[in-house]
Amino acid sequence: MLKFNFIKFSPFFPSKPSFFPLSISTTIRSQMASFSSSSSSSSKLLFRQLFEKESSTYTYLLADASHAEKPALLIDPVDKTVDRDLSLIQELGLKLVYALNTHVHADHVTGTGLIKSKVPDVKSVISKASGATADLYVEQGDKIRFGDLYLEVRATPGHTLGCLTYVTGDAPDQPQPRMAFTGDTLLIRGCGRTDFQGGSSENLYRSIHSQIFTLPKDTLLYPAHDYKGFSVSTVGEEMQYNPRLTKDEETFKNIMANLKLSYPKMIDVAVPANMVCGIQSKTS
């Protein structure tokens, strides 16, 4: 089992005012939670939920706030909001270690490549099954450590071949309730489409039921997108109220086959860029 754990960190931001400008036109949804275990040396999770309005994408910032270096990671960063995210990280005094993607996105360009150009020590992370370029490839059962906290990797293909769900740890010193970052696999009262990028309704249904719905019912679910103003759900809620996933598998497959969705407007730009960590060729 792979375990990614950087033992020693060195600050990459100087202790000066922020040099990444915040865009006032960018919508930010921010949440913070502090979790602790019964241990006297309990770890605390600093958490932010950030929003990019054009693609309705959520980016998640997690950090071990009790660790001396405050190591942090970003999940599903967007190229258009990289400056915002790095400014926030600097203001909070965090050390960004990883930039993770849940899958190869078709509706926006990932910010991982741009982040690495500004903060070269950051490691990009994506599913080994995705076939995309990254510094680190992960698969089912791997753990991504940041300080004394970690994310468990669960393979949840179906929306794409390489979709992952990142779940906070289940050890006594990890945050409770658990948190699952589901990408496009499971949305709030919905799920990702399955008609391109190697998608499969059968695989999606089985991934959700075997890898997400088996988590404790109070597990908090944080998707990569929301189009109706929701920010979080739980496993229990989706098992009871998700209009697609409360159905049997055959009914679910029939629903997905008849969605009649339009061709994704960004797919021809986003997918090629995201296959190479979001780095796009400069045209003359």
C-alpha positions as CSV (number, residue, x, y, z in Angstrom):
1,M,0.0,0.0,0.0
2,L,1.4,3.4,-1.0
3,K,1.7,6.1,1.7
4,F,2.7,9.6,0.7
5,N,4.2,11.3,3.7
6,F,6.5,14.3,3.5
7,I,8.3,14.3,6.9
8,K,10.0,17.7,6.7
9,F,8.5,20.9,5.2
10,S,10.0,24.3,4.5
11,P,7.8,27.4,4.1
12,F,7.4,28.5,0.6
13,F,5.7,31.8,1.2
14,P,7.5,34.7,2.8
15,S,5.9,36.3,5.8
16,K,4.9,39.4,3.8
17,P,1.5,40.7,2.6
18,S,-0.2,38.5,0.0
19,F,1.2,38.8,-3.5
20,F,-1.6,36.8,-5.1
21,P,-4.5,39.2,-5.9
22,L,-8.0,38.3,-4.9
23,S,-10.5,38.8,-7.6
24,I,-13.7,40.5,-6.3
25,S,-15.6,39.0,-9.2
26,T,-15.0,35.5,-8.0
27,T,-17.6,33.9,-5.8
28,I,-16.2,32.3,-2.6
29,R,-18.1,30.0,-0.4
30,S,-16.0,29.4,2.7
31,Q,-16.5,27.0,5.5
32,M,-14.3,26.1,8.4
33,A,-14.4,23.2,10.8
34,S,-12.2,22.2,13.6
35,F,-12.3,18.6,14.7
36,S,-10.5,16.9,17.6
37,S,-10.2,13.4,19.1
38,S,-10.2,12.5,22.7
39,S,-6.4,12.4,22.6
40,S,-4.5,15.2,24.4
41,S,-2.4,15.5,21.2
42,S,-5.4,15.5,18.9
43,S,-5.1,16.8,15.4
44,K,-7.3,19.5,14.1
45,L,-8.6,19.8,10.6
46,L,-8.8,23.2,9.0
47,F,-11.4,23.1,6.2
48,R,-12.5,25.5,3.5
49,Q,-15.1,25.0,0.7
50,L,-14.4,27.3,-2.2
51,F,-16.6,27.9,-5.3
52,E,-15.9,28.8,-8.9
53,K,-19.1,30.2,-10.4
54,E,-18.6,29.7,-14.1
55,S,-18.2,26.0,-13.9
56,S,-20.1,25.6,-10.6
57,T,-17.0,23.8,-9.2
58,Y,-16.1,23.3,-5.6
59,T,-12.5,23.3,-4.5
60,Y,-11.6,22.0,-1.1
61,L,-8.8,23.1,1.1
62,L,-7.8,20.9,4.0
63,A,-4.9,21.3,6.4
64,D,-3.6,19.9,9.7
65,A,-3.8,23.1,11.7
66,S,-2.1,21.6,14.8
67,H,1.0,20.5,13.0
68,A,4.0,22.7,13.2
69,E,4.2,23.3,9.4
70,K,0.4,23.3,8.9
71,P,0.6,21.1,5.8
72,A,-2.3,21.5,3.4
73,L,-3.9,20.1,0.3
74,L,-6.3,21.3,-2.4
75,I,-8.9,19.0,-4.0
76,D,-10.1,19.9,-7.5
77,P,-8.5,23.3,-8.0
78,V,-9.7,25.4,-11.0
79,D,-7.2,27.4,-13.1
80,K,-9.3,30.6,-12.9
81,T,-9.2,30.7,-9.1
82,V,-5.6,29.7,-8.4
83,D,-4.6,33.1,-7.2
84,R,-7.5,33.2,-4.8
85,D,-6.7,29.8,-3.4
86,L,-3.0,30.5,-3.0
87,S,-3.7,33.9,-1.3
88,L,-6.0,32.2,1.2
89,I,-3.3,29.5,1.9
90,Q,-0.8,32.2,2.5
91,E,-3.1,34.2,4.8
92,L,-3.8,31.2,6.9
93,G,-0.1,30.4,7.2
94,L,-0.4,27.0,5.6
95,K,2.2,24.9,3.6
96,L,0.6,23.5,0.4
97,V,1.9,20.0,-0.2
98,Y,-0.6,18.4,-2.6
99,A,-3.0,19.4,-5.4
100,L,-5.4,16.6,-6.0
101,N,-7.9,15.9,-8.7
102,T,-10.8,13.5,-8.4
103,H,-10.8,12.8,-12.1
104,V,-9.9,14.3,-15.5
105,H,-12.5,17.1,-15.7
106,A,-14.4,17.9,-18.8
107,D,-16.0,21.2,-17.7
108,H,-13.0,23.2,-16.5
109,V,-9.3,23.3,-16.6
110,T,-7.6,22.0,-13.5
111,G,-5.4,24.5,-11.6
112,T,-2.8,21.9,-10.7
113,G,-0.3,22.9,-13.4
114,L,-0.6,26.6,-12.7
115,I,-0.2,26.0,-9.0
116,K,3.0,24.0,-9.7
117,S,4.3,26.9,-11.8
118,K,3.9,29.2,-8.8
119,V,4.8,26.8,-6.0
120,P,7.1,24.1,-7.6
121,D,7.3,21.9,-4.5
122,V,3.6,21.1,-4.7
123,K,2.9,17.5,-5.9
124,S,0.0,16.9,-8.3
125,V,-2.1,13.8,-7.6
126,I,-4.6,11.9,-9.7
127,S,-5.8,8.3,-10.3
128,K,-3.4,5.9,-11.9
129,A,-6.3,4.7,-14.0
130,S,-6.9,8.2,-15.5
131,G,-3.9,8.0,-17.8
132,A,-3.2,11.7,-17.1
133,T,0.1,13.4,-16.2
134,A,0.8,13.9,-12.5
135,D,3.6,13.7,-9.9
136,L,1.9,11.0,-7.9
137,Y,-0.6,8.3,-9.0
138,V,-2.9,6.7,-6.5
139,E,-5.3,3.8,-6.5
140,Q,-7.7,2.0,-4.2
141,G,-6.6,1.8,-0.6
142,D,-3.7,4.3,-0.8
143,K,-3.4,7.0,1.9
144,I,-2.4,10.6,1.3
145,R,-0.9,12.0,4.5
146,F,-0.7,15.7,5.4
147,G,0.7,16.1,8.9
148,D,-1.1,13.7,11.3
149,L,-4.2,13.5,9.1
150,Y,-4.8,11.5,6.0
151,L,-7.2,10.8,3.1
152,E,-8.1,7.3,2.1
153,V,-8.3,6.7,-1.7
154,R,-11.4,4.9,-3.0
155,A,-11.7,4.0,-6.7
156,T,-15.2,5.0,-7.9
157,P,-15.2,4.7,-11.7
158,G,-18.4,5.2,-13.8
159,H,-18.5,8.9,-14.6
160,T,-15.0,8.4,-16.0
161,L,-12.6,5.4,-15.9
162,G,-10.4,7.1,-13.4
163,C,-12.7,8.7,-10.9
164,L,-11.7,8.7,-7.2
165,T,-13.4,9.6,-4.0
166,Y,-11.1,10.9,-1.2
167,V,-12.3,10.0,2.3
168,T,-10.9,11.3,5.7
169,G,-9.5,8.5,7.8
170,D,-11.3,6.2,10.2
171,A,-8.7,6.0,12.9
172,P,-9.6,7.4,16.4
173,D,-7.4,10.5,15.9
174,Q,-9.0,11.4,12.6
175,P,-11.9,13.9,12.1
176,Q,-15.4,12.8,13.0
177,P,-17.8,12.6,11.3
178,R,-15.9,11.4,8.3
179,M,-15.8,13.5,5.1
180,A,-15.9,12.1,1.5
181,F,-14.9,14.2,-1.5
182,T,-16.8,12.5,-4.3
183,G,-15.9,14.5,-7.4
184,D,-18.6,14.0,-10.1
185,T,-19.3,10.4,-9.0
186,L,-22.0,11.4,-6.5
187,L,-23.6,14.8,-6.5
188,I,-26.1,16.2,-4.1
189,R,-29.4,14.5,-5.2
190,G,-27.7,13.5,-8.4
191,C,-24.6,11.9,-10.0
192,G,-22.2,12.5,-12.9
193,R,-23.2,11.7,-16.4
194,T,-21.9,8.4,-18.0
195,D,-22.0,9.1,-21.7
196,F,-18.3,10.0,-22.4
197,Q,-14.7,9.5,-21.2
198,G,-15.2,5.8,-20.7
199,G,-18.3,6.3,-18.6
200,S,-20.5,3.4,-17.5
201,S,-23.8,3.6,-15.7
202,E,-23.3,0.1,-14.4
203,N,-19.9,0.9,-13.0
204,L,-21.1,4.2,-11.5
205,Y,-24.0,2.5,-9.7
206,R,-21.8,-0.2,-8.3
207,S,-19.1,2.3,-7.3
208,I,-21.4,4.4,-5.3
209,H,-23.1,1.5,-3.6
210,S,-19.9,-0.3,-2.7
211,Q,-17.5,2.5,-2.0
212,I,-19.6,5.5,-0.8
213,F,-22.9,4.1,0.6
214,T,-20.9,1.7,2.8
215,L,-19.5,4.6,4.7
216,P,-21.2,5.6,8.0
217,K,-24.5,7.4,7.3
218,D,-23.3,10.6,9.0
219,T,-20.4,10.9,6.6
220,L,-20.4,14.3,5.1
221,L,-20.5,14.3,1.3
222,Y,-18.7,17.1,-0.7
223,P,-19.1,16.9,-4.5
224,A,-17.1,18.6,-7.2
225,H,-20.1,20.6,-8.4
226,D,-23.5,21.9,-7.4
227,Y,-26.0,23.7,-9.6
228,K,-28.8,24.3,-7.2
229,G,-27.1,26.1,-4.3
230,F,-26.4,23.0,-2.1
231,S,-23.0,22.7,-0.4
232,V,-23.0,19.4,1.5
233,S,-25.0,16.3,2.0
234,T,-24.6,13.0,3.9
235,V,-24.4,9.3,3.0
236,G,-27.7,8.8,4.9
237,E,-29.5,11.6,3.0
238,E,-28.4,10.4,-0.4
239,M,-29.3,6.8,0.3
240,Q,-32.8,8.1,1.2
241,Y,-33.5,11.0,-1.1
242,N,-31.2,10.7,-4.2
243,P,-33.8,10.4,-7.0
244,R,-31.5,8.2,-9.1
245,L,-29.6,6.1,-6.6
246,T,-32.6,5.0,-4.6
247,K,-33.7,3.0,-7.6
248,D,-32.6,-0.5,-8.5
249,E,-29.6,-0.9,-10.9
250,E,-31.7,-1.5,-14.1
251,T,-33.9,1.5,-13.4
252,F,-30.8,3.6,-12.8
253,K,-29.3,2.5,-16.0
254,N,-32.5,3.4,-17.9
255,I,-32.5,6.9,-16.3
256,M,-28.9,7.5,-17.3
257,A,-29.5,6.3,-20.8
258,N,-32.3,8.8,-21.3
259,L,-30.9,12.0,-19.8
260,K,-30.5,13.6,-23.3
261,L,-27.8,16.0,-22.1
262,S,-26.1,18.5,-24.4
263,Y,-22.4,18.1,-25.4
264,P,-20.2,19.6,-22.7
265,K,-19.1,23.0,-24.0
266,M,-15.6,22.9,-22.4
267,I,-14.8,19.2,-23.1
268,D,-12.6,19.8,-26.2
269,V,-10.5,22.3,-24.3
270,A,-10.6,20.9,-20.8
271,V,-9.9,17.2,-21.3
272,P,-6.7,17.6,-23.4
273,A,-5.4,20.2,-21.0
274,N,-6.3,18.1,-17.9
275,M,-4.5,15.1,-19.3
276,V,-1.3,17.1,-19.0
277,C,-2.0,18.5,-15.5
278,G,-3.8,21.6,-16.9
279,I,-0.8,22.8,-18.9
280,Q,-2.0,24.3,-22.1
281,S,0.2,25.2,-25.2
282,K,0.8,28.8,-25.8
283,T,-0.3,30.0,-29.2
284,S,1.6,32.7,-31.0
